[in-house]
Amino acid sequence: KFGVNNIGFGSDFGGSGENAPKELSTIDSFMLIAQRLEEIGYSKETIK
């Protein structure tokens, strides 16, 4: 069973190549994930 206490994500920008979504092409763009999670109802504390 998965939940907010069991999920994490990261990136290997040196090896992601063409498989990386274009919207997440740099580490700076990863904030888009946090912003979207907040938009759909996750609290800032949960996102941290």
Stockholm file with secondary structure:
# STOCKHOLM 1.0

chainA/1-48         KFGVNNIGFGSDFGGSGENAPKELSTIDSFMLIAQRLEEIGYSKETIK
#=GR chainA/1-48 SS CCCTTSCCCCCCTTTCGGGSCGGGSSGGGGHHHHHHHHHTTCCHHHHC
#=GC SS_cons        CCCTTSCCCCCCTTTCGGGSCGGGSSGGGGHHHHHHHHHTTCCHHHHC
//
